[in-house]
Amino acid sequence: MILCQIVIENRQNANYCKIFEHLKCFSPIVKAMQARLVAGSFQEFIKALNVHNLTGGSDEITIETTPNGLEYKFVDSAHIVMIHCKLQAFESYSGKETTRYCYDIPKMEQILKLARPDQQIDFGIYNRNDRNRARFIIDNLYRECDITMANAWPKMPNINLPNYVVVSVEELRRACKAASSISDHIAIRCEENSFLIKAEGETDEVTVDFSSEYLKQIKCVDSPVKSAYSLEYVTSLIDGIPKSTADVKLSFGSEQPIRLEYELSKVKIGDRQSSGNVTCLLAPRVEGY
């Protein structure tokens, strides 16, 4: 049994020896998936859902296990924001079939807060007595909770957004912070060699000019491109980006959704590096800019 092997491998830790006897009575009947990974990767995977706190909808997320890793697609009830996240940064992973289960987001956040970013987590999905269970082992801490199977799987729309910039995450955070005391939305304008973020209030305004020296890449085929977005949603999406992620790609069109794409932190496993990736889609503000 995988779980017993995990405990035996750590028999030098007295706490694992104590927990071993306790776990024998919880022998799973069917193992759907088992993974070992660094806690920081799992925390980043869930942190990308930071925007769910704004949506006022369900606190549940459907996570799909595939032979290649974990992924989820989140769509808020108003269809303002969509998030697609994939995680492949595993020290070990076994999941032969594609399955989908519903997880409680606040509960997942609470469990993952119990681990330091550099700690290992053993995460598994089991069926025992016709109950689907998720299991987390963090050092000497053992946590198990019910999960339910899910059928719904949102589709991310395939929107052609040929204009894009690659910009520093910190510069983007700075621009949103500058706008936060002035307006509840930001306007973007992109031309051949320039990308602007602007916010206007009744008496004040702020403009952040990302000229070519502040951009890693820029492509503007529809110059000029203009659109506006909720500052609260943009800020929340950016807050979900890991601190170790240097750049984010923004793709957009005039009065079109904006797409944010970035990578999760890379983890060195043997002679290779693995991570994950996130794609967010945010609807434009319709009142103009």
N, C-alpha and C positions, 0 to 999 in steps of 0.2 A: 504494500500500500504506500503510495507516494507520501502521504502525510506522515506515516510512521518513519519513512526514510528520512524525511526532513528533520524529525525530532531526533532520530538516532545519530544523524550526522552532526548534530549539535549537542551530543550527550555530555560534552565537557562543561556545558552551561547548566548549572544546577537547576535553574528554573525550567529548562526544557525537560529535565528528568522528572520534575514534579508534575509537569503538564502531560507527560506521556501517558500515564495511567488514566488520567481524565479523558483523554482523546480516544482511547480504545473503544469506548462505548458509543462513539459517534461515527463508526465506520460507514463510509458512504457506499451506496449500492451501485450507482452509476456516476462515473466521473465524466463531465462534459468538457472541462478545460482545466489546465493547470499551468500557471506561469510564475516565474521568479523574475523580479525586476527591482531596480532602485526606486525607492519611494518618491524621490524628486520627479521622476518621469511620470509616475502615476498622478502625482499632485498637479503637474502641469497639464496633463490630459483632462482632468476635471476642472482646473482653474479656467480653461478656455470657455467654460460655460458661465463665467461670471455674469454675463448679461441676463441670465435667466431671472435674476432678482428684480429686473425692471419690468418683466413681461406680465406679471400678475396671473400667470396661468399655472399649469401643473408643475409640481416639483419633481416629476419623474422624467427620466431619460432612458431611451432604449439603447443599450450597448450591444453591438453585434460582435460575436466571436467568430473568427474565420481561421482557416489554416495559417494565415499570415500574421494575425495579430488582432487587436481590438479597434473598433471604430464606432462612432455614433454620428447621428444627424439630428440636430435640434432645430425645430421650427416653433416660434412663438405663436400664440393663438391668433394674433392680429396679422401674422405673416409680414412683420416688419423686419425681422432678422432671422437668418438661417446660418447654422454652423455645422460644418463637416470636419470631424477630427479623426485622424488615424494615428495609432501608436504601434511601433514595431521594435522598441528598445527593450528587448528581453534578454536576460541572461540565459533563461531556458523557457521554452514554450511548447505546449502540446495541446492542440485543438484541431481535431480531424474534420469536424463538421461545422457548418455555419449555423449558429443559433443566435436568437435574440431574446434578451431578458430586460425587464423594466427594473430600474434602480431608483431609489430615493436620493436625489441630489444632496440635500442637507445632511443625510445620514452618511453618504460617501465622503463628504467634506469633513465631517466630524471624525470618521475613522482615520482618514489620511493625515489629519492634524496630529494624530498620536505618534507619528513617525517623523524622525529627522530626515531631511532630504537625502542624506547619504546612507540611510539604512536600507536593508533589503526587505522586500515584502513578498511573501508567498501568497498568491491569489488563486483561488480555485472555485469552480462551479460544480455542484454535485446535485444528484437527485437521490433523496432518501425517504422511503415511505411515501412516495408520490408527492414529495415537497421539494421544490427547487431551492437550493441554498447557495449563498455566496460565502466564501470563507477567506478570512484574512489572517495571516500570521506575521506579526511584527516583533522580531526578537522573541521575548517571552510572553508576548501578548497574543491572545487568541480571540478572534471575533467572528461570529457567524450570524447571518440574517437571511430572512426569507426574500426570495425574488420571484417574479411571475414572468411567464413567457409572453412575448409580444409578437404581434403579427404586423402592425403598421410600421412602415419604413419609408419616411419622406423622400421625395425626389428633389434634388437640387436642380433648379432650372438652368438650362444651358443658354446663358445670355452672352452675346457677343459684345465684349468691352475691349476694343482695340487700343485704347489709350491707357497708359500706365506710367507710374513712377515707382522707383525703389528708393525708400527714404529711411533714415535712421529712426528707430523706435523712440529714442529719447527726444529727438527733435519734434516728432509728432506729439509726444506727451506734452512737451513744452508749449506747442501751439495750442493745444486743447486747454491747457491751464491758463494761458493768456486770454483765451476767449470766454472762459467760464464766468467771469465777473461782468461780462458785457451782454451776452445773448444766450438763448437756449438752443441756438443752431449755428452751424458754420457753413460758409459757402466756399466752394473750391473753384479755381479757374486755372486751366492749363493751356499753355501755348507751346510753341516749338521748343523753347529752351527755358521755360519758366513754369513753376507750379506755385500757386498762391492759396493760402487759407486765410479767410477773412471772416470777422464777426462784427456786426453793427448793432448798436443799441440806440436809444433815443438821443443820447448826448455823446456817447463815446463809440469808438471803433478801433479795431486792431487788425493789422495785416502781417502775416508771416510770409516772407518771400523766400521760397526755396529755389534760388537760382541754381545754375548747373553745378556750382561748387558744393552745394548742399545735397545734391542728388547723386545716388549711385548709378541710376539709369533713368532715362525719360524717353517716352515715345508718345507723340501727340499727332495723330493722323487726321483728327477732326478739328483742328485749331480754329477758333478757341473753344474749349470745352468748359461748360459752366453747370454746376449743380449744387444742391444744398442738402444737408443732413442734420438729424437730431444730434446735438452735442452730447447729450446724456448717453445716447446709445454708442456713439463713436468712442467716448471716453471709457465706457464700460468694456467695450471690445478691446481697446488698447490695454486696459488694466489686466486683461486676461493673458497678455503676451508675457512669456517668461523674461526675467531680467537679463538672462544670458543671451537672448535673441537680439542681435544687433540691428537687423533691417526687416522691413515689411514691404511687401509689394501691394500697391493700391492700383486697381483697375477701375475705369469709370467711363461714362459717356454723359452727354448733356441730358439732364433730367432723367438719368438712368441710375440703377442701383450702383453702389460702390462695393468692390470685392477686395477683401484683405486676405493676403496669403503670407504665411510665415511658417518657420520650422520650430519644433520643440528642441530642447537642449539635446545635443549629441552625447551619447554615452558610449565609451569605449568598451567593447566586449571582445576579448581576445585580440586579434589583429584587425578588427573591423570597428567601424563606428555606426551606431544606429540611433534613430531618433523617431520623430513622427512629424506630421504636418497638419496645419489647420487652414481651412478656407471659410471665411465669413462673408455673408452677403447682406447688405443693409439697404433697405428701400429709401428712395430720396424723399426729401421734404417737398410737399406739393405747393406750399404757399409762395414759392419764389425765393429769390435771393437778391 
